[in-house]
Amino acid sequence: MPSFTLLTLLLVGLSGQVSAQAPGKCAITHVEGEAVVSARGVGRRSAVVGLGLGTNATLRTGTNTRVVMRCSGDLRVVVGPESAITVS
């Protein structure tokens, strides 16, 4: 499974509205298929629209899965199938 590291993203909890994002934060805006987000102290949970990602959080995508995240600075991150991204 490919693994990538995203730099300069800050700790984010659960996000209600993506449009209300504070600077330096990311939130999932689209999910096709099955993906899981895990972080120390929080455990694992399904990746769903509105879920925030922060430092040490890992997003893992399954087969035929695509996840899109929107981050501060209007950065759009697209994660393809069978991938893992750890925010650091």
Secondary structure, 3 states (H helix, E strand, C coil): CCEEEECCCCCCCCCCCHHHCCCCCEEEEEEECCEEEEECCCEEEECCCCCEECCCCEEEECCCCEEEEEEHHHEEEEECCCCEEEEC
